[in-house]
């Protein structure tokens, strides 16, 4: 072993040491030096690697790490195209929704069915609310079927001779009960994920039935607040941390090969689309807060509508009608439409002395010349017995 240690390169010795499984003796034999020399050079390299890292180096490393995370971060398109193997997301409504027919004499328009606030998986016990309402998974399925079948009946039998090129089915959020409140986690009929899988089947039937009846279905979707996976509402990555969004993506996968069905699933909280000349903005409505015992939800909704219109003028996204759910009451006005709920009256509404409102979902028709025409709430909670009163009556005089 005649090689002087001063003629050795520390990096080369360290590399040899790594190559020989960090064994000093084998490395020394391979290099023709003693084990102490190998240990000296190895300590020089290892010691240098363990020196304190400067703030500048930490900042450089942090920037590189952030850049890597940004490139790897899941986006809506990545999930759709790489994980679910879906085609590129819909960015505009189909042609049948925006181009009116040449003659509109027998053309009724495009019907819109507004599905929101189903709270699928939640349980409402009649004993806790004076027997006014009852809700569970089985009742939710029955009401979902009633919503579709009654809406078709209203459109086909109560509007005689009307022709429709297709229909819009809005999915407006809070489709699942979720676990955002402790009481929901304790009382839901089933956990969120099994409920989601069950709901995929229910909504698949709804969409397929509408496609069979009207030939085409356009499905704009937004997330609600009950489906979120975070304790507090989020502004960033709202959709990617929400079971509503996952539900919509799974439905899009189910109907991937069905050209009659087209989805609009935005990454943000709002969806924009047009039906002929009427411009719609769809949002869930949980961003509007406040109200009082006199005007109820009208105050915060009207203020929210005004703010959105002012903001959207600046971003060239003006709209005619805002659509929202969240408030569990049906309100149809010229500037906004608030949807009811499939769940109906519950313990929260009863505890806060809210008005009793039947379970219902909104339905309306958009005409190419007249805008919104027919407005028909769809009552999904059937009565227990048929009414036996006369079709009209006058109170007797005293």
C-alpha positions as CSV (number, residue, x, y, z in Angstrom):
1,X,0.0,0.0,0.0
2,X,2.3,2.7,-1.3
3,X,-0.2,5.2,-2.5
4,X,0.0,8.4,-0.5
5,X,-3.2,9.7,0.8
6,X,-2.4,13.3,-0.3
7,X,-2.6,12.0,-3.9
8,X,-6.1,10.7,-3.5
9,X,-9.2,12.6,-4.5
10,X,-11.8,12.7,-1.6
11,X,-14.7,12.5,-4.0
12,X,-13.2,9.5,-5.8
13,X,-12.6,7.7,-2.4
14,X,-16.1,8.5,-1.3
15,X,-17.5,7.1,-4.6
16,X,-15.4,3.9,-4.2
17,X,-16.7,3.6,-0.6
18,X,-20.3,3.8,-1.8
19,X,-19.5,1.3,-4.6
20,X,-18.2,-1.2,-2.1
21,X,-21.2,-1.1,0.2
22,X,-19.6,1.5,2.6
23,X,-17.1,-1.1,3.7
24,X,-13.8,0.5,4.7
25,X,-11.7,-2.6,4.4
26,X,-12.8,-3.6,1.0
27,X,-12.5,0.1,-0.2
28,X,-9.0,0.3,1.2
29,X,-7.9,-2.9,-0.6
30,X,-9.4,-1.7,-3.9
31,X,-7.6,1.6,-3.7
32,X,-4.4,0.2,-2.2
33,X,-4.5,2.4,0.9
34,X,-5.2,1.7,4.5
35,X,-8.6,1.9,6.1
36,X,-7.7,5.0,8.1
37,X,-7.0,6.9,4.9
38,X,-10.4,5.9,3.4
39,X,-12.1,7.0,6.7
40,X,-10.4,10.4,6.5
41,X,-11.6,11.1,2.9
42,X,-15.1,9.8,3.6
43,X,-15.4,12.0,6.7
44,X,-14.4,15.0,4.6
45,X,-17.3,14.4,2.2
46,X,-19.8,13.3,4.8
47,X,-18.9,16.2,7.0
48,X,-19.3,18.7,4.2
49,X,-22.8,17.3,3.5
50,X,-23.8,17.8,7.1
51,X,-22.7,21.5,7.3
52,X,-25.4,24.0,8.1
53,X,-27.5,25.0,5.1
54,X,-27.6,28.8,4.4
55,X,-30.9,30.7,4.1
56,X,-30.2,31.3,0.4
57,X,-29.8,27.6,-0.2
58,X,-33.0,26.9,1.7
59,X,-34.9,29.5,-0.3
60,X,-33.5,28.0,-3.6
61,X,-34.5,24.5,-2.6
62,X,-38.0,25.7,-1.5
63,X,-38.5,27.4,-4.9
64,X,-37.6,24.3,-6.7
65,X,-39.9,22.2,-4.5
66,X,-42.8,24.6,-5.1
67,X,-42.2,24.5,-8.8
68,X,-42.2,20.7,-8.8
69,X,-45.5,20.6,-6.8
70,X,-47.1,23.0,-9.2
71,X,-46.3,20.8,-12.1
72,X,-47.5,17.7,-10.3
73,X,-50.7,19.3,-8.8
74,X,-53.9,17.7,-9.9
75,X,-56.1,19.9,-12.1
76,X,-59.6,19.2,-13.4
77,X,-58.2,18.2,-16.8
78,X,-55.6,15.9,-15.3
79,X,-58.2,14.1,-13.3
80,X,-60.5,13.8,-16.3
81,X,-58.0,12.8,-18.9
82,X,-55.4,10.8,-17.1
83,X,-57.2,9.3,-14.1
84,X,-60.8,8.9,-15.3
85,X,-59.7,8.6,-18.9
86,X,-62.4,11.1,-20.0
87,X,-62.2,13.3,-23.1
88,X,-61.6,17.1,-22.7
89,X,-64.1,18.8,-20.5
90,X,-67.1,20.6,-22.0
91,X,-66.6,24.3,-22.3
92,X,-69.8,25.4,-24.0
93,X,-73.4,24.2,-24.3
94,X,-74.3,22.0,-27.3
95,X,-75.7,23.5,-30.4
96,X,-79.3,22.5,-29.8
97,X,-79.3,24.6,-26.7
98,X,-78.1,27.8,-28.4
99,X,-79.5,27.8,-31.9
100,X,-83.3,28.2,-32.1
101,X,-85.3,26.4,-34.8
102,X,-86.3,28.2,-37.9
103,X,-90.0,28.0,-36.9
104,X,-91.0,28.4,-33.3
105,X,-94.8,28.2,-33.7
106,X,-95.0,24.8,-32.1
107,X,-91.7,25.0,-30.2
108,X,-92.2,25.3,-26.5
109,X,-88.5,25.9,-25.6
110,X,-85.9,24.1,-23.6
111,X,-87.1,22.8,-20.1
112,X,-84.7,23.0,-17.2
113,X,-84.9,20.7,-14.2
114,X,-83.1,22.0,-11.2
115,X,-81.7,19.3,-8.9
116,X,-80.0,20.5,-5.7
117,X,-79.9,20.0,-1.9
118,X,-80.7,16.3,-2.0
119,X,-78.6,15.7,1.1
120,X,-78.4,12.0,0.1
121,X,-77.7,9.8,3.1
122,X,-79.2,12.1,5.7
123,X,-82.0,11.0,8.0
124,X,-84.9,13.2,9.1
125,X,-87.0,11.6,11.9
126,X,-90.7,12.7,11.9
127,X,-90.9,12.3,15.7
128,X,-88.5,15.2,16.1
129,X,-90.4,17.7,13.9
130,X,-94.0,16.9,14.7
131,X,-94.5,14.4,11.9
132,X,-94.2,17.0,9.2
133,X,-91.7,15.2,7.1
134,X,-89.5,12.0,7.0
135,X,-86.4,11.4,5.0
136,X,-83.9,8.6,4.5
137,X,-82.1,6.9,1.6
138,X,-85.1,5.0,0.4
139,X,-87.3,8.0,0.5
140,X,-84.6,10.0,-1.4
141,X,-84.7,7.4,-4.2
142,X,-88.5,7.6,-4.4
143,X,-88.5,11.4,-4.5
144,X,-85.7,11.5,-7.1
145,X,-87.9,9.2,-9.3
146,X,-90.9,11.4,-8.6
147,X,-89.0,14.5,-9.6
148,X,-88.2,13.1,-13.0
149,X,-91.5,11.4,-13.7
150,X,-93.7,14.3,-12.5
151,X,-91.5,16.8,-14.5
152,X,-92.0,14.7,-17.7
153,X,-95.7,14.5,-17.0
154,X,-96.0,18.3,-16.6
155,X,-94.0,18.9,-19.8
156,X,-95.8,16.3,-21.9
157,X,-99.4,16.4,-20.6
158,X,-99.9,19.9,-19.2
159,X,-98.3,21.7,-22.1
160,X,-100.0,20.2,-25.1
161,X,-98.2,20.0,-28.4
162,X,-94.9,21.4,-27.1
163,X,-91.7,20.3,-28.8
164,X,-88.4,20.2,-27.0
165,X,-84.9,19.7,-28.6
166,X,-83.6,18.4,-25.3
167,X,-83.5,19.4,-21.7
168,X,-81.2,20.9,-19.0
169,X,-80.6,19.0,-15.8
170,X,-78.8,21.2,-13.3
171,X,-76.9,19.6,-10.4
172,X,-76.6,22.5,-8.0
173,X,-74.6,21.1,-5.1
174,X,-75.3,19.6,-1.6
175,X,-76.2,16.4,-3.4
176,X,-74.8,14.5,-0.4
177,X,-75.3,15.0,3.3
178,X,-71.6,14.9,4.1
179,X,-69.9,15.0,7.4
180,X,-69.3,18.7,8.0
181,X,-71.3,18.7,11.2
182,X,-70.8,16.3,14.1
183,X,-74.5,15.6,14.3
184,X,-74.6,14.5,10.6
185,X,-71.7,12.1,11.2
186,X,-73.6,10.5,14.0
187,X,-77.0,10.4,12.4
188,X,-76.5,9.8,8.6
189,X,-77.8,6.5,7.4
190,X,-74.5,5.7,5.7
191,X,-71.0,7.2,5.4
192,X,-70.4,9.6,2.6
193,X,-68.5,7.3,0.2
194,X,-71.1,4.5,0.1
195,X,-73.8,7.2,-0.2
196,X,-71.9,8.7,-3.2
197,X,-71.7,5.3,-4.9
198,X,-75.5,4.8,-4.3
199,X,-76.2,8.3,-5.6
200,X,-74.3,7.7,-8.8
201,X,-76.8,5.0,-9.6
202,X,-79.8,7.1,-8.8
203,X,-78.6,10.1,-10.9
204,X,-77.6,7.8,-13.7
205,X,-81.2,6.6,-13.9
206,X,-82.4,10.2,-13.9
207,X,-80.1,11.4,-16.7
208,X,-80.8,8.3,-18.8
209,X,-84.6,8.6,-18.4
210,X,-84.4,12.3,-19.5
211,X,-82.2,11.4,-22.5
212,X,-84.6,8.7,-23.6
213,X,-87.6,11.1,-23.3
214,X,-86.1,14.3,-24.8
215,X,-83.2,13.0,-26.9
216,X,-80.5,15.1,-25.3
217,X,-79.5,16.3,-21.9
218,X,-77.1,19.2,-20.9
219,X,-75.9,18.9,-17.3
220,X,-74.2,22.0,-15.7
221,X,-72.8,21.2,-12.3
222,X,-71.5,23.2,-9.2
223,X,-70.4,22.0,-5.8
224,X,-72.1,22.8,-2.5
225,X,-70.9,23.2,1.0
226,X,-72.1,19.9,2.5
227,X,-69.8,17.8,0.3
228,X,-66.6,19.4,1.3
229,X,-63.9,17.4,3.0
230,X,-62.4,20.3,5.0
231,X,-63.7,21.6,8.3
232,X,-64.1,25.2,7.0
233,X,-65.2,26.3,3.5
234,X,-62.3,26.8,1.1
235,X,-61.7,29.3,-1.6
236,X,-58.7,27.5,-3.1
237,X,-59.2,24.1,-4.6
238,X,-62.9,24.2,-3.5
239,X,-64.0,21.6,-6.1
240,X,-61.1,19.2,-5.7
241,X,-61.9,18.8,-2.0
242,X,-65.6,18.2,-2.5
243,X,-67.5,15.0,-2.9
244,X,-70.0,16.7,-5.2
245,X,-67.3,17.3,-7.8
246,X,-66.2,13.6,-7.5
247,X,-69.9,12.6,-8.0
248,X,-70.1,14.7,-11.2
249,X,-66.9,13.3,-12.6
250,X,-68.1,9.7,-12.0
251,X,-71.4,10.5,-13.8
252,X,-69.4,12.0,-16.7
253,X,-67.5,8.7,-16.8
254,X,-70.8,6.7,-16.8
255,X,-72.1,8.7,-19.8
256,X,-68.8,9.0,-21.6
257,X,-69.9,7.0,-24.6
258,X,-73.5,8.4,-24.7
259,X,-73.4,11.3,-27.1
260,X,-76.9,12.5,-26.0
261,X,-75.5,13.6,-22.6
262,X,-73.1,16.5,-22.2
263,X,-71.6,17.8,-18.9
264,X,-70.3,21.3,-17.8
265,X,-68.2,20.8,-14.7
266,X,-66.2,24.0,-14.0
267,X,-63.2,24.2,-11.7
268,X,-64.5,27.3,-9.9
269,X,-67.7,27.8,-7.9
270,X,-69.8,29.2,-10.7
271,X,-70.9,27.8,-14.1
272,X,-71.9,30.0,-17.0
273,X,-74.1,28.9,-20.0
274,X,-76.7,30.2,-22.3
275,X,-80.1,28.8,-23.4
276,X,-80.7,30.6,-26.7
277,X,-80.4,34.3,-25.7
278,X,-80.9,33.9,-21.9
279,X,-77.6,33.9,-20.0
280,X,-77.5,31.9,-16.8
281,X,-75.0,31.9,-13.9
282,X,-75.2,28.8,-11.7
283,X,-73.8,28.9,-8.2
284,X,-74.7,27.0,-5.0
285,X,-75.5,30.0,-2.8
286,X,-73.5,29.2,0.3
287,X,-71.4,32.4,-0.2
288,X,-74.5,34.5,0.6
289,X,-75.0,34.9,4.3
290,X,-77.4,36.8,6.6
291,X,-81.1,37.4,6.6
292,X,-83.6,38.1,9.3
293,X,-87.0,37.1,10.5
294,X,-88.9,39.5,8.2
295,X,-87.4,39.1,4.8
296,X,-85.6,35.7,5.4
297,X,-83.3,34.7,2.6
298,X,-84.3,37.5,0.2
299,X,-81.9,40.1,1.7
300,X,-78.6,38.1,1.4
301,X,-79.6,36.7,-2.0
302,X,-80.5,40.1,-3.4
303,X,-77.3,41.6,-2.1
304,X,-75.3,38.6,-3.5
305,X,-77.0,39.0,-6.9
306,X,-76.1,42.6,-7.0
307,X,-72.4,41.9,-6.1
308,X,-72.1,39.2,-8.7
309,X,-73.5,41.3,-11.4
310,X,-71.2,44.2,-10.6
311,X,-68.2,41.8,-10.5
312,X,-69.1,40.0,-13.7
313,X,-69.5,43.2,-15.7
314,X,-65.8,43.8,-15.0
315,X,-64.9,40.3,-16.3
316,X,-67.2,40.3,-19.3
317,X,-69.4,37.6,-17.9
318,X,-72.7,39.4,-17.5
319,X,-75.7,37.2,-16.9
320,X,-79.5,37.6,-17.0
321,X,-80.6,35.1,-14.3
322,X,-78.7,33.7,-11.3
323,X,-79.5,30.2,-10.3
324,X,-78.8,28.9,-6.7
325,X,-79.9,26.4,-4.1
326,X,-78.6,26.2,-0.5
327,X,-81.5,28.0,1.1
328,X,-84.0,25.1,0.9
329,X,-86.9,27.2,-0.4
330,X,-88.3,27.8,-3.8
331,X,-88.2,31.4,-5.0
332,X,-88.6,32.3,-8.7
333,X,-88.0,35.9,-9.5
334,X,-87.0,37.7,-12.7
335,X,-83.3,38.1,-11.7
336,X,-82.7,34.9,-9.8
337,X,-84.2,31.4,-9.2
338,X,-83.7,29.7,-5.8
339,X,-84.3,26.0,-5.7
340,X,-86.1,24.0,-3.1
341,X,-84.8,20.8,-1.5
342,X,-85.5,17.1,-2.1
343,X,-85.0,16.5,1.6
344,X,-87.8,18.8,2.7
345,X,-88.4,20.2,6.2
346,X,-85.9,19.1,8.8
347,X,-84.8,19.4,12.4
348,X,-82.6,22.5,11.7
349,X,-85.5,24.3,10.1
350,X,-87.9,23.3,12.9
351,X,-85.4,24.4,15.6
352,X,-85.1,27.8,14.0
353,X,-88.8,28.2,13.4
354,X,-88.6,28.5,9.6
355,X,-91.7,28.2,7.5
356,X,-92.7,24.7,6.6
357,X,-92.1,24.2,2.9
358,X,-92.8,20.9,1.0
359,X,-90.0,19.0,-0.7
360,X,-89.8,20.4,-4.2
361,X,-87.5,21.2,-7.1
362,X,-87.7,23.9,-9.7
363,X,-88.8,23.5,-13.3
364,X,-89.1,26.1,-16.1
365,X,-88.9,26.5,-19.8
366,X,-86.6,28.9,-21.7
367,X,-88.1,30.1,-25.0
368,X,-85.9,31.5,-27.9
369,X,-88.0,34.6,-28.2
370,X,-89.7,35.1,-24.8
371,X,-87.0,33.9,-22.4
372,X,-88.3,32.1,-19.3
373,X,-92.0,31.3,-19.8
374,X,-93.6,28.4,-17.8
375,X,-92.6,28.1,-14.2
376,X,-93.6,25.0,-12.5
377,X,-92.4,23.7,-9.1
378,X,-92.2,20.0,-9.0
379,X,-93.6,18.6,-5.7
380,X,-91.8,15.3,-4.9
381,X,-93.5,14.5,-1.6
382,X,-96.8,12.8,-2.5
383,X,-99.8,13.2,-0.2
384,X,-100.8,10.2,1.9
385,X,-104.4,10.3,0.7
386,X,-106.3,11.8,-2.2
387,X,-108.3,14.9,-1.5
388,X,-112.1,14.2,-1.4
389,X,-113.1,17.9,-1.5
390,X,-115.0,19.4,-4.4
391,X,-112.8,21.0,-7.1
392,X,-114.0,24.4,-5.9
393,X,-116.1,25.4,-2.8
394,X,-117.5,28.5,-1.2
395,X,-117.8,28.8,2.7
396,X,-121.4,28.7,3.9
397,X,-122.9,31.9,5.3
398,X,-123.3,32.0,9.0
